[in-house]
Amino acid sequence: MSKTLLTQEGFQKLTEELSVLKDKSNHLITQIEEVAQPDESGEDGLATQLKEELEVVNEKIDSIEEALGNSEIISGKLSKSQVQVGSKVKIKLTGNTIKSFHIVSHIEADPVQQKISDQSPLGQALLGRKINDLVEVTAPVGKITYKIVAIS
């Protein structure tokens, strides 16, 4: 299994999320213990709901711990001549529209913040490319050609 490359920011964000989830898990366990006391108020439904929520939280914790345990933080200077995970890329679309993207691992991907996964069609097409390369990507609307204008 290959290592998942993470930016320092992505590693920090996952570490913080893990801490929050562990706190939430502990809180849920406490709540379950409190409502699981036998009484006649019908708290069984609440206990079941809390247990289901705890299961979801614990699955997220396991997933993040596995990702962090199998990750490598991108360090050092990134190449400005070739696109790689961690690169910020400016691409020119048809016309003169220029878009900027940050190539990150699938764990860090957030299209709203222009962070695209190295496993997405565009991310895969950009990896290993250089400035002025034309990159063709198949999209639902057909083939789109981009030109790489900057790498940082």
C-alpha positions as a Markdown table, in Angstrom:
| # | Residue | x | y | z |
|---|---|---|---|---|
| 1 | Met | 0.0 | 0.0 | 0.0 |
| 2 | Ser | 1.5 | 3.4 | -1.0 |
| 3 | Lys | 1.6 | 6.3 | 1.4 |
| 4 | Thr | -1.0 | 9.0 | 1.1 |
| 5 | Leu | 0.7 | 12.4 | 0.6 |
| 6 | Leu | -0.7 | 15.2 | 2.8 |
| 7 | Thr | 0.1 | 18.8 | 3.0 |
| 8 | Gln | 1.1 | 20.1 | 6.4 |
| 9 | Glu | -2.3 | 22.0 | 6.5 |
| 10 | Gly | -4.2 | 18.8 | 5.7 |
| 11 | Phe | -2.3 | 16.8 | 8.3 |
| 12 | Gln | -3.1 | 19.4 | 10.9 |
| 13 | Lys | -6.8 | 19.5 | 9.9 |
| 14 | Leu | -7.1 | 15.7 | 10.2 |
| 15 | Thr | -5.3 | 15.7 | 13.5 |
| 16 | Glu | -7.7 | 18.4 | 14.9 |
| 17 | Glu | -10.7 | 16.6 | 13.5 |
| 18 | Leu | -9.5 | 13.4 | 15.1 |
| 19 | Ser | -9.3 | 15.1 | 18.5 |
| 20 | Val | -12.8 | 16.6 | 18.2 |
| 21 | Leu | -14.2 | 13.2 | 17.2 |
| 22 | Lys | -12.5 | 11.4 | 20.2 |
| 23 | Asp | -14.0 | 14.1 | 22.5 |
| 24 | Lys | -17.4 | 13.5 | 20.9 |
| 25 | Ser | -17.0 | 9.7 | 21.3 |
| 26 | Asn | -16.2 | 10.1 | 25.0 |
| 27 | His | -19.2 | 12.4 | 25.5 |
| 28 | Leu | -21.5 | 10.0 | 23.7 |
| 29 | Ile | -20.3 | 7.1 | 25.9 |
| 30 | Thr | -21.1 | 9.2 | 29.0 |
| 31 | Gln | -24.5 | 10.0 | 27.7 |
| 32 | Ile | -25.2 | 6.3 | 26.9 |
| 33 | Glu | -24.2 | 5.3 | 30.4 |
| 34 | Glu | -26.5 | 8.0 | 31.8 |
| 35 | Val | -29.6 | 7.0 | 29.8 |
| 36 | Ala | -29.0 | 3.3 | 29.9 |
| 37 | Gln | -30.1 | 3.2 | 33.6 |
| 38 | Pro | -33.2 | 1.1 | 33.8 |
| 39 | Asp | -36.3 | 3.3 | 34.3 |
| 40 | Glu | -39.8 | 3.5 | 33.0 |
| 41 | Ser | -39.4 | 6.6 | 30.9 |
| 42 | Gly | -38.7 | 4.8 | 27.7 |
| 43 | Glu | -35.1 | 5.9 | 27.3 |
| 44 | Asp | -34.3 | 2.8 | 25.3 |
| 45 | Gly | -34.9 | 4.7 | 22.1 |
| 46 | Leu | -32.5 | 7.5 | 23.0 |
| 47 | Ala | -29.8 | 4.9 | 24.1 |
| 48 | Thr | -30.2 | 3.2 | 20.8 |
| 49 | Gln | -29.9 | 6.5 | 18.9 |
| 50 | Leu | -26.8 | 7.5 | 20.9 |
| 51 | Lys | -25.2 | 4.0 | 20.2 |
| 52 | Glu | -25.8 | 4.4 | 16.5 |
| 53 | Glu | -24.2 | 7.9 | 16.5 |
| 54 | Leu | -21.3 | 6.5 | 18.5 |
| 55 | Glu | -20.8 | 3.8 | 15.9 |
| 56 | Val | -20.6 | 6.4 | 13.1 |
| 57 | Val | -18.2 | 8.6 | 15.1 |
| 58 | Asn | -16.0 | 5.6 | 15.9 |
| 59 | Glu | -15.9 | 4.6 | 12.2 |
| 60 | Lys | -14.8 | 8.1 | 11.3 |
| 61 | Ile | -12.1 | 7.9 | 14.0 |
| 62 | Asp | -10.8 | 4.6 | 12.6 |
| 63 | Ser | -10.8 | 6.0 | 9.1 |
| 64 | Ile | -8.8 | 9.1 | 10.1 |
| 65 | Glu | -6.4 | 7.1 | 12.3 |
| 66 | Glu | -5.7 | 4.8 | 9.3 |
| 67 | Ala | -5.2 | 7.7 | 7.0 |
| 68 | Leu | -2.8 | 9.5 | 9.3 |
| 69 | Gly | -0.9 | 6.2 | 10.0 |
| 70 | Asn | -0.5 | 5.7 | 6.3 |
| 71 | Ser | 0.4 | 9.3 | 5.4 |
| 72 | Glu | 3.5 | 11.2 | 4.5 |
| 73 | Ile | 3.7 | 14.9 | 4.9 |
| 74 | Ile | 4.9 | 16.8 | 1.8 |
| 75 | Ser | 8.0 | 18.6 | 2.9 |
| 76 | Gly | 10.7 | 20.5 | 1.3 |
| 77 | Lys | 10.5 | 22.6 | -1.8 |
| 78 | Leu | 8.0 | 21.5 | -4.4 |
| 79 | Ser | 9.0 | 21.5 | -8.0 |
| 80 | Lys | 7.9 | 24.6 | -9.9 |
| 81 | Ser | 8.6 | 22.9 | -13.2 |
| 82 | Gln | 6.4 | 19.8 | -12.8 |
| 83 | Val | 2.9 | 19.3 | -11.3 |
| 84 | Gln | 2.9 | 17.0 | -8.2 |
| 85 | Val | 0.8 | 16.6 | -5.1 |
| 86 | Gly | 1.0 | 19.8 | -3.2 |
| 87 | Ser | 1.5 | 22.0 | -6.3 |
| 88 | Lys | -0.6 | 25.0 | -7.0 |
| 89 | Val | -1.5 | 25.1 | -10.7 |
| 90 | Lys | -2.9 | 27.8 | -12.9 |
| 91 | Ile | -4.6 | 26.6 | -16.0 |
| 92 | Lys | -6.1 | 28.4 | -18.9 |
| 93 | Leu | -9.4 | 27.3 | -20.3 |
| 94 | Thr | -10.8 | 28.0 | -23.7 |
| 95 | Gly | -10.7 | 31.8 | -24.2 |
| 96 | Asn | -8.7 | 33.6 | -21.6 |
| 97 | Thr | -10.3 | 32.2 | -18.4 |
| 98 | Ile | -7.7 | 31.2 | -15.9 |
| 99 | Lys | -8.4 | 28.9 | -12.9 |
| 100 | Ser | -6.2 | 28.1 | -10.0 |
| 101 | Phe | -6.1 | 24.7 | -8.3 |
| 102 | His | -4.2 | 23.1 | -5.4 |
| 103 | Ile | -3.5 | 19.4 | -6.1 |
| 104 | Val | -4.0 | 17.5 | -2.9 |
| 105 | Ser | -4.7 | 13.9 | -1.8 |
| 106 | His | -8.2 | 12.6 | -1.9 |
| 107 | Ile | -8.4 | 13.0 | 1.8 |
| 108 | Glu | -7.9 | 16.8 | 1.6 |
| 109 | Ala | -9.9 | 17.5 | -1.5 |
| 110 | Asp | -12.3 | 20.4 | -1.3 |
| 111 | Pro | -13.5 | 21.7 | -4.6 |
| 112 | Val | -15.1 | 24.7 | -3.0 |
| 113 | Gln | -11.6 | 25.8 | -2.0 |
| 114 | Gln | -10.1 | 24.8 | -5.3 |
| 115 | Lys | -8.4 | 21.8 | -3.7 |
| 116 | Ile | -8.7 | 19.0 | -6.2 |
| 117 | Ser | -7.8 | 15.4 | -5.6 |
| 118 | Asp | -4.8 | 13.8 | -7.2 |
| 119 | Gln | -7.2 | 11.0 | -8.1 |
| 120 | Ser | -9.8 | 13.1 | -9.9 |
| 121 | Pro | -9.8 | 13.1 | -13.7 |
| 122 | Leu | -8.3 | 16.7 | -13.8 |
| 123 | Gly | -5.8 | 15.9 | -11.0 |
| 124 | Gln | -4.6 | 12.8 | -12.7 |
| 125 | Ala | -4.3 | 14.6 | -16.0 |
| 126 | Leu | -2.2 | 17.4 | -14.4 |
| 127 | Leu | 0.2 | 15.2 | -12.4 |
| 128 | Gly | 3.7 | 15.1 | -14.0 |
| 129 | Arg | 2.9 | 17.9 | -16.5 |
| 130 | Lys | 4.9 | 21.0 | -17.1 |
| 131 | Ile | 4.2 | 24.7 | -17.9 |
| 132 | Asn | 2.7 | 25.2 | -21.4 |
| 133 | Asp | 1.6 | 21.5 | -21.6 |
| 134 | Leu | -1.9 | 21.0 | -23.0 |
| 135 | Val | -4.0 | 18.7 | -20.9 |
| 136 | Glu | -7.1 | 17.0 | -22.2 |
| 137 | Val | -9.7 | 15.8 | -19.8 |
| 138 | Thr | -12.9 | 14.0 | -20.6 |
| 139 | Ala | -15.9 | 15.6 | -18.8 |
| 140 | Pro | -19.6 | 15.0 | -18.9 |
| 141 | Val | -19.8 | 17.8 | -21.5 |
| 142 | Gly | -17.1 | 16.3 | -23.7 |
| 143 | Lys | -13.3 | 16.7 | -23.9 |
| 144 | Ile | -11.9 | 19.9 | -22.4 |
| 145 | Thr | -8.4 | 21.1 | -23.2 |
| 146 | Tyr | -6.5 | 23.1 | -20.6 |
| 147 | Lys | -3.1 | 24.8 | -20.8 |
| 148 | Ile | -0.8 | 24.9 | -17.8 |
| 149 | Val | 0.3 | 28.5 | -17.4 |
| 150 | Ala | 2.0 | 28.4 | -13.9 |
| 151 | Ile | 3.1 | 26.0 | -11.2 |
| 152 | Ser | 4.0 | 27.0 | -7.7 |
